[in-house]
Amino acid sequence: MAEDKSALTAEQVDVELQSLEGWTRDGVIIQRDFVLANFRDITAFLQHLVGTIATQNHHPDFALDTGTRTVAVAVTTHSEGAVTRADINFAGALNNWSSGG
């Protein structure tokens, strides 16, 4: 899948985020903390994250805090210095994760 690096205005991003549960905008970054129930869910989520990176060909910044069972994900298109359609698409795909439990 080709990335759509069409830059969005802050207002366009804010409108898109209304339908993306858990995501917020901080300047030219959109971010979400995924809080997981247990290590099995962390592992499953990380597999989903890696699969989404491969499918979308888009690479977020992320950090795992095992103490709080949180995976923090931040997405921006560095080459554009903006949030782009690719970032919104990535966030939507990442939100399709389900623990199944």
Buried (B, 14 or more C-beta within 10 A) or exposed (E): EEBEBEBBEEEBBEEBBEEBEBBEBEEBBBBBBBEBEEEEBBEBBBEBBEEBBEEBEBEBEBEBEEEEBBBBBBBBBEEBEBBBBBBBBBBBBBBEBEEEE
